Amino acid sequence: MAACGGGGGETSPTPTPTPTPDGTVTISAAAGTADSRLACFKGTANAACGLRTYQIMVESFVDGDASADYNVGYGTSHHKGDLKGIISALDYIKSTGVNAIWLTPVFESIPKSGQDKWADRLDATGYFASNYFKIDPKFGTLDDARALVDEAHKRGLYVFFDGVFGHHKDNVLASPTGKSPTGGTNPVSYPGSYDFYAEVATYWIKELKIDGWRLDQAYQVPVDQWTKLRAAVEQASASVTYTNASGASVNPLGYMVGEIWDGESTIASKGYGPANAPALLSNFDFPSRYRLVQTLAVEESGTGKKPASTLKEVFSTVQAGYPNHAIPNLMLTNHDLVRFGDLLQRGGIAQPSDDAYWNRHKLAFAFMAAYSGPITLYYGDEIGQEVPGFSTQQSPTTCADAGLCDDHVSRSSALIDGVATTVGGAVGALNARQSNLKNYVATLWALRDTNPALAYGSRTHVFANSTVYVDRKDAGSNRVLLVMNTGTSEASIKLDKAAIGGIDSGLTDLEDASAVSATDGVYSFKVPALSARLLKF
């Protein structure tokens, strides 16, 4: 888990100014130098840097087919989700501003004789598949999967499957060419298992023209084997084409992103590999996610409510530990983490009835919007979804039956505007606050398309104190300031032009197009409490 961004190249920060009694913060010089060390910070043309992926937990999402149900699972959802349900939600998903979807595993999990309810629930997740070459009938058919991929591509959405290439149930069926994993079941052994998993990885690219893979527990596969698997995926992707939303014939993207839920050094060694033989080029940026959540809420352990200056560690500590070829991917939540809204409640910070609840979501998404590299949105986070009545960590002896353990509580039923969550159920409708947050996310994500500095730009740290955080992003002539106010009072900023390289030609707010002019070389502007501004200059 790493992130496209830089830690190298920073200088010692300038002394932190003391805000005046009226809350004014004066910034006279940048606190760091431009960092273009990591892949996306270099302005690479790699399309992966611009990915905005929507993660879908298939069995928890939307029930579109009454004949394809699990009816069991972890979390509090209906446990009836399927591929047709996802197809019905594609227009909504597109409206959030994303350009890709990631489905949790959809391959058949064959029950073993006499297995207990916990194995049944694991089967519903797909993470212990038995037949890697068949769509699970409880999610749908091969034709459903093909329709889903085709319909997503028509809407300009990449499609990523979830690959478990390091463990399995001990009833795995051989591949179409007779290959099988070798060694144990959790983990398997390499290089003996390589041929089987390479066949899995390339089969679905050729069969359905998927655009790549999310890779579960990627640390279970040796880095040299990831180097080979990545090459196989890239070769398969180059061998087929599909027609995209613009009517152009394109190859599948061939993106691969690893899940290594650990610190930056482990992610670097077990995911990215050495510069002379890169393994995975992208891994989820768990360490940066924790810094972000600790700043704006509390993380699962309760640690949090930290100053805005904590966000500097995303670059100076976390990303400094990644190799230069890294293309990390930042998320706020996933299916194994507690939703951000529930963490706000766990920390006693805000309830859904409070403005602060929604504004803190917006702050998190603003930081993600200015993150160089791919970002991932977990379904429901775009509307501030939470699990009503859940916030306190539940007892490990009772939480699983209730669906309220921290590592699966976010697997709640989807709320999709205009789509029934279950067959025959009521059509979903967002309230005003949910719609407002969703529209804000869509606006931010669209700005990443029109302002390459956000997704591809080098970063210069400008300023941070307990409540104000400022970064500069550059991609050629496109220059944007991220200014965040994590405090509960309005911040008045006086920014000397020297802090942004002497430029005094004016700032333009990317959200509302308002202008800020420099007077005697100083930009003066306000940032409301618990909000962010993206200012182009």
HULINZI-V262066 format. One line per field, one symbol per residue. ss: DSSP state (2 for helix, 1 for strand, 0 for the rest). psi: psi as a letter, one per 30 degrees, with the letter a starting at -180 (. if undefined). Layout:
ss->???
psi->???
This chain:
ss->000000000000000000000001111000000010000222000022220111110222000000000000000000000022222202222220000111100011000000002222222220000011111000000222222222222200011111100010000000000000010001001000022222222222222200011110022200222222222222222200011000001100001111000002222222220022200001110222222222220100000100022222222222222000000011100000000222222200000000222222222222222000011111002220000000000000002222000000000000000001000000100002222222222222222222022222011111110001111111100111111110000011111122220000001110000011011001111110001111110
psi->jlkjlkelfklkllkkkkklfggkkkjflkfllkkheleffggkgjfeegkjkjkkjeffckjfjffikegllkaglfhglleeeeefgeeeeeffglglkkklkglkjkkkkgllfeeeeeefffgilejfgkkkfffaleeeeeeeeeeeefggklkklkkjgflllghklllfggllllbafillkkgffeeefeeeefefeeefhlgakkjkhfffkkefeeeeeeeeeeeeefflllkafggkkllkegkkkkjjialeeeeeefeellefikckfklkieeeeeeeefefblaeffkahllffffefeefedffgklfgkilkklelafglkkeeeeeeeggeklffkeeeeeeeeeeeeeeegkjlklkkkkfffghkljkfkekklkfffeeefggkeggffilkljjkgkkelkfakkkkkleeeeeeeeeeeeeeeffefiffeffllkkkekkaffkkklkkkjbfjkkkjjkjglglkkkkjjkfffhggkgflkkkfegglkklkjhgkkklkjlkhllkjjk.
